[in-house]
Structure formats: C-alpha cells, structure tokens
Amino acid sequence: MVSLTDCQRIGVGIMGFGLFFILFGVLLYFDSVLMAFGNILLLSGLVFIIGFRRTFSFFFQREKLKGTSFFLGGIIIVLLRWPLLGMVLEAYGFISLFRSFLPVAFGFLGALGNIPLLSKVSRAAGGVCTEWSMGLGFAKW
C-alpha cells in the first residue's frame, strides 16, 4: 500500500474536485467557468502531490515543450471562454505529454480483467453485448 503525506492527500482531493468540475462543465455543454475552475484545481492538485519543482521540471522538459504549450495554451483558451477549442488543445497536449505513459496505463486496464469479480462482470456484459450486436447485424464483422 502506498503511504501518502497529508499534503499529497489534499492534492488527491483537489485533483478529484478538478476532474469533477471538468466533467460537470463538459456535461453542461462546455461551460467555460466550470472547466476553467477544474483546470486550475487539477494543476494545483498536481503541485500538491508531486511538488512545485517536480511539476515544473516535468512540464518544461525539452522533449515535452510542444505538449506543454498545447496543454497550457488550451487552459488559457478555456479561461478566455473558448471551451471547445481549449479542450481540443488540452487533449492534444495531454496525449503529447503522456505518450510514453499511455501503454502502461492501458496495460494496467487490461490486467483488471484478471480480477475474479471483474472478470465475471465483464463476461456477463460481453454476453449481453454479443446478443445485442447479433440483433443489429454487427456479428458479421
């Protein structure tokens, strides 16, 4: 089990609120105020979790400057009340920043199918999806 300091726990909570506000802003047809508040909370939560120096050194590595510019530029565009364009820029920047980490994350998600309870649920859902897709004619693919 990973032990977190109190400051890191606060950062995890702040990041959770940030994700909530971004999701809520997207659900409310890209409400720019909620999304901007969520972006600010996400960045401040990251600073609480890994520290200011590590956050700065992560974002401003030479090979990650393109992703950082798109990500931070997207945040600025959201703050200027162009939420759809800002989120597209942020998404591209996020993918550019975490390109090396994404295979690890997808491998972890694939390994979740080996957990006994989740494998039963996924098999049950797979049977329902297969029946549903056969009714629509997708099974021919």
C-alpha positions as CSV (number, residue, x, y, z in Angstrom):
1,M,0.0,0.0,0.0
2,V,1.3,3.5,-0.9
3,S,1.6,5.9,2.0
4,L,0.7,9.5,1.3
5,T,1.6,12.5,3.3
6,D,-1.2,14.9,4.4
7,C,-0.2,17.3,1.6
8,Q,-0.4,14.6,-1.0
9,R,-3.8,13.5,0.3
10,I,-5.0,17.1,0.0
11,G,-3.6,17.1,-3.6
12,V,-5.5,14.0,-4.5
13,G,-8.7,15.5,-3.2
14,I,-8.1,18.7,-5.1
15,M,-7.4,16.8,-8.3
16,G,-10.7,14.8,-7.7
17,F,-12.6,18.0,-7.5
18,G,-10.8,19.3,-10.6
19,L,-11.9,16.2,-12.6
20,F,-15.4,16.6,-11.2
21,F,-15.6,20.2,-12.3
22,I,-14.2,19.5,-15.8
23,L,-16.7,16.6,-16.3
24,F,-19.5,18.7,-15.0
25,G,-18.5,21.5,-17.3
26,V,-18.5,19.2,-20.3
27,L,-21.9,17.8,-19.3
28,L,-23.3,21.3,-19.2
29,Y,-22.4,21.9,-22.8
30,F,-18.8,23.1,-22.3
31,D,-19.4,25.6,-19.5
32,S,-16.2,27.6,-19.6
33,V,-16.3,28.7,-16.0
34,L,-16.6,25.2,-14.6
35,M,-14.0,23.9,-16.9
36,A,-11.5,26.7,-16.1
37,F,-12.0,26.1,-12.4
38,G,-11.5,22.4,-12.9
39,N,-8.2,23.1,-14.9
40,I,-6.9,25.3,-12.1
41,L,-7.8,22.7,-9.5
42,L,-6.1,19.9,-11.5
43,L,-2.8,21.9,-11.8
44,S,-2.8,22.9,-8.2
45,G,-3.6,19.4,-7.1
46,L,-0.6,18.1,-9.1
47,V,1.6,20.7,-7.4
48,F,0.4,19.4,-4.0
49,I,1.0,15.8,-4.9
50,I,4.5,15.9,-6.5
51,G,5.7,19.4,-5.5
52,F,6.3,22.6,-7.4
53,R,9.8,21.8,-8.6
54,R,8.9,18.4,-10.0
55,T,5.8,19.7,-11.7
56,F,7.8,22.5,-13.3
57,S,10.6,20.1,-14.4
58,F,8.0,17.7,-15.8
59,F,6.2,20.2,-17.9
60,F,9.3,22.1,-19.1
61,Q,11.5,19.3,-20.3
62,R,12.9,20.0,-23.8
63,E,11.2,17.0,-25.4
64,K,7.8,17.8,-23.8
65,L,7.6,21.6,-24.6
66,K,5.3,21.0,-27.6
67,G,2.8,19.1,-25.4
68,T,3.2,21.6,-22.6
69,S,2.5,24.5,-24.9
70,F,-0.7,22.9,-26.2
71,F,-1.9,21.9,-22.8
72,L,-1.2,25.2,-21.1
73,G,-2.4,27.1,-24.2
74,G,-5.7,25.1,-24.1
75,I,-6.1,26.1,-20.4
76,I,-5.6,29.7,-21.4
77,I,-8.1,29.4,-24.3
78,V,-10.6,27.9,-21.8
79,L,-10.0,30.8,-19.4
80,L,-10.7,33.2,-22.3
81,R,-14.1,31.4,-22.8
82,W,-13.5,29.3,-25.8
83,P,-14.1,26.0,-24.1
84,L,-14.4,23.6,-27.1
85,L,-11.2,24.8,-28.8
86,G,-9.4,24.9,-25.5
87,M,-10.4,21.3,-24.6
88,V,-9.3,20.1,-28.0
89,L,-5.9,21.8,-27.5
90,E,-5.7,20.4,-24.0
91,A,-6.5,16.9,-25.1
92,Y,-3.7,17.0,-27.8
93,G,-1.3,18.4,-25.3
94,F,-2.2,15.7,-22.7
95,I,-1.7,13.0,-25.2
96,S,1.7,14.5,-26.2
97,L,2.8,14.9,-22.6
98,F,1.8,11.4,-21.5
99,R,2.5,9.5,-24.7
100,S,5.1,7.3,-23.1
101,F,2.8,6.5,-20.1
102,L,-0.3,5.6,-22.1
103,P,0.8,2.0,-22.9
104,V,1.5,1.3,-19.3
105,A,-2.0,2.7,-18.3
106,F,-3.7,0.6,-21.0
107,G,-1.8,-2.5,-19.9
108,F,-3.0,-1.9,-16.3
109,L,-6.6,-1.5,-17.5
110,G,-6.2,-4.8,-19.5
111,A,-4.9,-6.5,-16.4
112,L,-8.1,-5.6,-14.5
113,G,-9.9,-8.4,-16.4
114,N,-7.8,-10.9,-14.3
115,I,-9.6,-9.9,-11.1
116,P,-12.2,-12.6,-10.3
117,L,-15.2,-10.4,-9.7
118,L,-14.4,-8.0,-12.6
119,S,-13.9,-11.0,-15.0
120,K,-17.4,-12.4,-14.1
121,V,-18.9,-8.9,-14.7
122,S,-17.1,-8.4,-18.0
123,R,-18.1,-11.9,-19.2
124,A,-21.7,-11.2,-18.3
125,A,-21.6,-7.8,-20.0
126,G,-19.9,-9.4,-23.0
127,G,-22.7,-11.9,-23.4
128,V,-25.3,-9.1,-23.3
129,C,-23.3,-7.1,-25.8
130,T,-22.8,-10.1,-28.1
131,E,-26.6,-10.8,-28.1
132,W,-27.3,-7.1,-28.7
133,S,-24.8,-6.8,-31.6
134,M,-26.1,-10.0,-33.3
135,G,-29.6,-8.5,-33.3
136,L,-28.2,-5.4,-35.1
137,G,-26.2,-7.4,-37.6
138,F,-22.7,-6.4,-36.2
139,A,-21.7,-10.0,-35.7
140,K,-20.9,-10.4,-39.5
141,W,-17.7,-8.3,-39.0
